[in-house]
Amino acid sequence: MKAHLITTFLIFTILTACGQAPIFMPTTTVIPTNTAAPMATATEQPTATLVPPTPTIEPPPQATDFLSNVAILSYDPFDNLNNWNLWDASTGSITNGVFELQGKSFWATGSAFNRKLNEGDGVILTFKLKNASAQSEFVFDAGDWQTDSFRQFGIYNGSRPEADLFQGKNDLGGNNLVGNLSLKTNTWYNLLMAIGKNGELFGVMSDPASEGHVTIYHETIGAKWAGENWDFTVKANEGETVNVKNFYSQYFTKV
């Protein structure tokens, strides 16, 4: 099943680290939907040193199942929140290596990883949800909200995961992700998101308990999305709680 998923959903070449980045195939079609607005600038917090990739950190299976020659840049075991910028410090906490983010009304809850990501970078994490009600999401975003510079690529965490795209002031909507994954409450899932060249963005959610339950999202948006410095942000609305553990940042090299 694993080989079938790779062949069916993800055929790509990732070029060398001298400035080029992944190419993902096949593409999907954007279907406009209404999307909640992302919130304002995060509050700066002290920076902690992430676990360095020396000795080499072994990539988790959810990366190597879908990508080639993954190199881990860092691993955050969530022994503190110094690597994250919380919009509201009262909404985030850590217990035994698990980061919990509690949603507030009007999408007033968010936490951004405090290292910028570029073409060829990505993230891997494990998450679970209190309600799986599409009132939380994981996003890459760049530029300033409600300006022409804004870009956002994300995944809503509903029972049927759905894409979330913004360009400038325009809600480009999102389509349901391809695959047979249905998110359930209080269940751990894996997430991989990666940034390609010329506006290629890729995400995959999977159930670690079943190789067959995978959802994949890929969008090639074009040159207007190229060359950005991206934030990775976890967001939540009132009524939803998101738990995250085992956060990795990564880059990719040619096979």
SULDAUR-V91110 format. One record per residue. N is the residue number from 1. RES is the residue in one small letter. NEAR is the number of other ideal C-beta (glycine too) atoms within 8 Angstrom. Layout:
N|RES|NEAR, N|RES|NEAR
//
This chain:
1|m|6, 2|k|7, 3|a|6, 4|h|7, 5|l|13, 6|i|10, 7|t|7, 8|t|6, 9|f|11, 10|l|13, 11|i|5, 12|f|10, 13|t|7, 14|i|14, 15|l|9, 16|t|6, 17|a|6, 18|c|4, 19|g|3, 20|q|8, 21|a|12, 22|p|16, 23|i|10, 24|f|11, 25|m|8, 26|p|5, 27|t|7, 28|t|10, 29|t|5, 30|v|11, 31|i|7, 32|p|6, 33|t|8, 34|n|5, 35|t|10, 36|a|6, 37|a|6, 38|p|12, 39|m|10, 40|a|4, 41|t|3, 42|a|10, 43|t|8, 44|e|4, 45|q|10, 46|p|4, 47|t|7, 48|a|7, 49|t|4, 50|l|9, 51|v|7, 52|p|6, 53|p|9, 54|t|4, 55|p|3, 56|t|6, 57|i|9, 58|e|5, 59|p|12, 60|p|10, 61|p|7, 62|q|13, 63|a|13, 64|t|9, 65|d|10, 66|f|11, 67|l|12, 68|s|7, 69|n|9, 70|v|10, 71|a|10, 72|i|13, 73|l|9, 74|s|11, 75|y|11, 76|d|9, 77|p|7, 78|f|12, 79|d|5, 80|n|7, 81|l|11, 82|n|8, 83|n|11, 84|w|12, 85|n|10, 86|l|13, 87|w|12, 88|d|9, 89|a|6, 90|s|4, 91|t|13, 92|g|14, 93|s|5, 94|i|12, 95|t|6, 96|n|4, 97|g|8, 98|v|10, 99|f|14, 100|e|11, 101|l|16, 102|q|9, 103|g|15, 104|k|11, 105|s|5, 106|f|6, 107|w|12, 108|a|9, 109|t|15, 110|g|15, 111|s|15, 112|a|11, 113|f|12, 114|n|8, 115|r|7, 116|k|6, 117|l|14, 118|n|10, 119|e|11, 120|g|13, 121|d|13, 122|g|14, 123|v|15, 124|i|14, 125|l|11, 126|t|11, 127|f|13, 128|k|10, 129|l|16, 130|k|8, 131|n|9, 132|a|11, 133|s|9, 134|a|10, 135|q|11, 136|s|14, 137|e|11, 138|f|13, 139|v|13, 140|f|14, 141|d|14, 142|a|11, 143|g|10, 144|d|6, 145|w|9, 146|q|5, 147|t|9, 148|d|6, 149|s|8, 150|f|15, 151|r|11, 152|q|12, 153|f|13, 154|g|13, 155|i|16, 156|y|12, 157|n|15, 158|g|10, 159|s|8, 160|r|8, 161|p|13, 162|e|13, 163|a|16, 164|d|13, 165|l|15, 166|f|13, 167|q|10, 168|g|8, 169|k|6, 170|n|6, 171|d|9, 172|l|9, 173|g|12, 174|g|12, 175|n|10, 176|n|7, 177|l|15, 178|v|8, 179|g|10, 180|n|7, 181|l|13, 182|s|7, 183|l|13, 184|k|7, 185|t|8, 186|n|6, 187|t|9, 188|w|7, 189|y|13, 190|n|13, 191|l|15, 192|l|15, 193|m|13, 194|a|14, 195|i|15, 196|g|16, 197|k|11, 198|n|9, 199|g|12, 200|e|15, 201|l|15, 202|f|16, 203|g|15, 204|v|14, 205|m|14, 206|s|13, 207|d|10, 208|p|10, 209|a|4, 210|s|6, 211|e|7, 212|g|6, 213|h|12, 214|v|14, 215|t|13, 216|i|12, 217|y|13, 218|h|14, 219|e|13, 220|t|11, 221|i|11, 222|g|8, 223|a|6, 224|k|7, 225|w|11, 226|a|10, 227|g|3, 228|e|9, 229|n|6, 230|w|12, 231|d|10, 232|f|11, 233|t|14, 234|v|12, 235|k|14, 236|a|16, 237|n|14, 238|e|8, 239|g|7, 240|e|14, 241|t|11, 242|v|15, 243|n|11, 244|v|12, 245|k|11, 246|n|9, 247|f|13, 248|y|16, 249|s|13, 250|q|14, 251|y|9, 252|f|14, 253|t|8, 254|k|8, 255|v|5
//
